[in-house]
Amino acid sequence: MARYDPLMRYLVGLDLDEVSLSFAEVESILGRRLPPSAREHQAWWANTDSHSHARAWLQAGWRTERLDRGGERVAFVRDRASGVAEPSAVMEGYVMRSSDLGPLARRLVEVEAARRGLDPAAAAAALLDEAALERRKALMEKFRRLSPRVSGDSTDLIREDRDAR
């Protein structure tokens, strides 16, 4: 996970168009202290994607405004022009806009989020993990049928594939 992904996920999950955070609140979201340059240099908070910390809020569809270094506060404003103005699922730097999903997929994520008490991003990830596991099970079953020597362990499958060459 990238260092500033927690901030990205936090911003994506907001249903607000603007939020003002203290530096301490940003640190709490990140689970670590901000670097000294965040307190010393206004440029650290610039809306430029040449730095990983700024990419986090820009990719989430936000920009910084009204920085108060002395009072240690910064306002994040939703950037409607960015194309990421709607809630998204974010994981390790990937942003999936809910509009990328069809209505049935969106409903499935909503139902799963409510059922498990998760945010939509975590529910989408859980659904993908389950689908990947089911797909792996189906592939392993197919390989077992096609090759009785495969024990079910994927290392046997890899060895068999390697040795067949």
N, C-alpha and C positions, 0 to 999 in steps of 0.2 A: 504494500500500500504506500502511495506517495505521501510525503509529509503533510501536505495541505489538503488531502482528500477529505478529512473530517469537516473542514470548513466548507468545501464544495457541497458535501452531502447536507450539511446544515442549511445552507442557503437554498439549495434546490427544494428542500422540504418545507420551506416557508410559504404560507399563503398570503404574505404581505407584499407590498410593492417597495417598502423601505423599512430598514431596521438600523437602529443606532446601537453600536456595541462598544463597551469599554475594551481596552486592550486586555484586561484581566478576563473578560468574557470570551474574547477570541482565544486566549490561551487555554481557557477551560474547554472550549470546543475542540481545540487542537490536541489537548492532553500534553502540552509542553509549552515552555516559555517562547515568546517571540524573540527573534534575534535582536541584539542591541540596535542594529540599524533601523528597525521598525520604529524605535523611539527617537532615534537621532536624525533620521533623514526622511523628509517628506516624500522623496522620490520612491522610497520603498513601497508606498501605497499607490503608486501610479498605475493606471489601467493599461498596462502593456503586457503582451503575452511573451515577452522575452525572459520573464522570471516565473519560476514555478508557483510561487505564492499568488501572483496576480492571475496566472492561468487558471488557478482553482476557482476564483470568483468569476472570471470572465467566461469560462466554460460552463459555469452554472447559470449564466445569463444575468450577472450582476456587475455593477461597477461601484467604485468607491467615490464618495463625495463628502464634503465638509469634514475634513480631517482636522482634529484638534489634538496636536501632539502634546501640548502642555496639559490638557485635561485628559489625555490618553483615551480619546474616543474617535470612532470613525463611523460614518454612515454608509451603509451599502444600499444601493438603489437598483431595483430590477431594471435591466436594460432591455426594453421591449424590442429594440431594433436588432438585438443580437440573434433573434430567432430561437432563443431558448427561454421564452417568456412563460412557458407552462411548466407544471411540475414534471420532473424527470426522474428516471432511475439512474443512479450514478454508482459505479463500482470501479475502483482502481483506475480512475481516469476515463472511463467510458460513460458517455451520456446517452441515454435512450429517451427521447421525448415520447410522452404518452401518445402523441398523435402519430407516431411511427407504428403503433399497434392498431389492429382492427378493433371494432367495437366488442367483439366476443373476447378477444385477448385482454382488452382493458377491463372488462367485467370480471374475467377470471382472476386477474391480479387484485382487483378490489375485493372480491369475495375471499380470496386467500389471505389478503392482508387483514381483513376483519376476523376471519376464522382463527388465525394464529396470533392476532394482536401485534402485527408487524407494520412497519411503514411500507408503502408500495414498492420501494426499491428492494427491500429485503424480501418481500413476498415474491417479486419477479425473480430474484436470484434463487430463492428456494424452489420455485416452479421449474426453473431451468436446470437446477441440480437434479431434481427428481426425474425430469425428462431425460437428462444425460445418463443417469443411472439405469433407467428403464431401457434406453437404447443400448447401453453397454451389455445389460443382461440379455437382450434379444440377440445381439451380435455374438456373445459367447455361446448362447444356445445354438445358433446357426453353425458356429465353428465346431461345436461338439458333435453335431449331426454329420458335418462334412468330414471330420477327422477324429476318429475314435481315440487317437493317441493323445489328444489334448485333455488335460486333467481338469481344466476349468480355471487354472491359474494363468493369468495373462503372460507370465514369464515363459510358460511352456509354449504358448502361442507364438511368442516372439522367437523362441528358439526354433520352433518348427518352420516358421517363415524364413529365418536365417539359413537353416540347414537345407531348405528346399532349393536354394539358389545354386 
